[in-house]
Amino acid sequence: MLSGETVIDDYAFYNCETLTSIVIPNSVTDIKSYAFYGCRALTNVAIPDSVQLIGVSAFEGYRALTSITLPNA
């Protein structure tokens, strides 16, 4: 789905209420503001070590999250 992208733009998946799981590829370095805002069905998120920036409220507004993998600090 996101293969080859380096940035997930502002509002890219805004209010995508059917999105349940996302694995962000290693090519992504930036997740911009509100990229996944309002994805209420999102349960699983995997963010690779390649991500250097997560914008304001990028993952705000979901209620079903049960698993998240974050980059190493």
Steps between C-alpha positions, in 0.01 A plus 500: 500500500774748590793322336769738377359809669726706728236730652144439609342840435278713722147353513601204275264255674291758690174347629561174313259312723551161330878485551573235764874433476806670353861395459704799395788398271866575576506752214284745702688768695220746583140460611344844469231661715157338513614222262289234677273731700154358563576145386266362764530133399882500505616219731863435397775742405863413424737795463854413384828647627529698175229743616666817631194726529144441616289812456243655728194279562619249239327215684232685697135404505507122499344282765576141408882497513628180662856482364764756405863449408712814531848582369798449729606823669 
